Structure formats: C-alpha cells, structure tokens
Amino acid sequence: MRFNSNLTVSGHLSMQFINNQPVILHRLNQKAVRASLGLMKFLDMFRKPCDFKYLECKEAIPDAEKKTLELMRIGFLVPENMDEEKIWLKKENRLAGKKKFQTRHFCVYYSGIEPYLARNFTDFMEEIYHLLLIKLFPPIAKRSIIYICRDRKELKSLWGDAPLPDHVKTFVTRGRILVVDPEMVVATRHGVAPVGHMTHEMAHIFLCQAKVNLPVWMTEGLCEYHSRLYNHELFLELAKLKGAHSFQQIEADARHSLFDMDDGPDESNVPYRQSESFVHYLAVISGEKKMMDIILKTGLSRDFRTVFEKEMGLSIDEAEQGWLEEMEMH
Ligand SMILES: [Zn+2]
C-alpha cells in the first residue's frame, strides 16, 4: 500500500473499557485495539491531516510505516478526503429515496418535504455556522451533513436504543450528521427558528470535527454556553429545588446522553443547566480565549482534565469546589 494522500485520524475513535481493559474503539466499524499511551500519541500526530512522508519524528518511532499501514487497514487512520459518515449512511441504506443538494458548508439529504423548505433551513444553518466562527470555533474542513427525516419514526431510528424525549427535534449523530425532524424545518420557514437549539447542535459538530477529547458535561455545557443567555438566578433556584450532581458522577452515569440522568426539558434539566453554569465559571476564571485553547489542545492522549490542570495550575475538581463555593455565597 502506498501513501497517496494525506492521512488523518478517524473521527469515530473513543476510549472504552472491554473486560476491564482500556481499548480504543472505532464506533462505526466496531474494531477495537488495546489502548496504550504510545498508540494514542501516535494517532494524535494525525489529528491534523498530514503526509506520512513528512510525519514529524517518525524516525524515533519503531516500525512507524508498518504501524501506519495497520491503522489504515482497520480504519483508525483514513485518507483526508474520505467521507466516513457518508459511507456509513450508504451502508445503513439511509440514502435511498433521499434528494440531495450542497451549499458552501453543508451536504443536505431530505425527503417528504418541498425542496424550498430544505433550502431555507440550510441557509439558516449557514448563518449559524458563521455565528460560531465568530465565537472562536475553528473552521470545519469538510461539509457537514444535514439529514432531514421523513417523519418522527425515522428520527427515532437514528437516535439509538435509549428513549427519545418528545422535545428532542434535532441531534447530531456520528459526529457530523445533523439529524432533523421535518417539523423543525417547517417551523424555521415560519419564522419561529429555534436559533439557540440549532446553535447548540452546530457547536457539537464543530467540536467533533476538531477531534477534541472532552467529558460529556464540558461538551454540553460549552454548546449551551454559546447558544443561550445564561440566567444564574434561575439556575440557583433549580439547583436548590432538585440538587446538583458532581461532575465525576455525570461522567460515570451519562452513557448515551445527559438525558440518562434527567429527561426533563431544557429549562429544568439539572445536568444541562449545571454544565452550562460550570462552563460560565470556567470561562470567567480562565478567559474565553484560553478556555478554547485548552479545549483544542485535547486529543486521544490528552483529556480535558489533564490539559486544564497543566495549563491552569488548578484541577477541575478544585475548580468545581470554587464553583460550589460561589453558588453558596448567593
Ligand atoms: Zn447537546
């Protein structure tokens, strides 16, 4: 095999435990490899697409070429121009009967609605894309996919096994596919566009494409941070009423999404609201730009807790303590 194009790390790798052993799992093809720091660091070298020929310090890595070929064979490293998510949609037979068009930043698949509605919704998403660029998110190299479902049943089939709460009208799957209820598309046309909701979902795509490694509360809190006005008084009332969780506990218990812990709608959902509150606190103590730098420095071999502590000289648990004390002062 030759290295004909730039290689990059797949956007679908995650750390898991199988039989108490840490492994890196490819969530689309289910292949798993035993995790070691050396392997994670090696994969992180390909976070930004690069040509194997010019791979930095490859002479210092034993069998670098053999390792690269093996990681390509199992789909952990892929050619830069490969569209993993489109291949997945095809394999799942989800593109049959769908109409398609492209705009500058989106590739859109839809069925069951008029073309002008799909187009109108996509223009709205283009505006949101730009809104997030202004908020320090790095541009996305590849077009994101908008997948407008025929009906609620199709939406549910993409959500997975967990129950789908009624108020969920859109979500991101496989890191780059924005799945949308047709009701949402029609609402957008009628001027009741849920800007906050869609900004939240788009922020998810930006974070996945940047291949960052964040705990679930940081991801959700950051998406909330950028998509709505924070109301500290309302949060304090809610926290008093329902009680907050520790962030370690959220990391352990939220398997599918934060809804695993509280399936209440947005306004009264404790894990969402406390994640948002904590991200606001982190942004104040670190500064918005520094917080984004820390996020973008994470990767398979460097998780958010580790990078945050190194850059800030303060652990997340200590920051959490500070956040709790600040709440008690009110
Ligand atoms: Zn979310």
Residues whose N, C-alpha, C, O or C-beta is under 5 A from the ligand:
A	BS01	ZN	E220 C223
